[in-house]
């Protein structure tokens, strides 16, 4: 069997699979970040009284300001 006989996945399928994988792994990253943040708060970022778009985006990323093993 030559390489031209083998079926290949369509090129457009790879970006879709990467996006689906990121959506599936996001909760896992969130739980790990929460576990190592040292707080019992679900929100990892403190938002100002009138948050803008970038403040909300920063709050949606699962990266704590201070990593801790407590």
Buried (B, 14 or more C-beta within 10 A) or exposed (E): EEEEEEEEEEEEEEEEEEEEEEEEEEEEEBEEBBEEBBEEEEEBBEEEEEBEEEBEEBBEEBEBEEEEEE
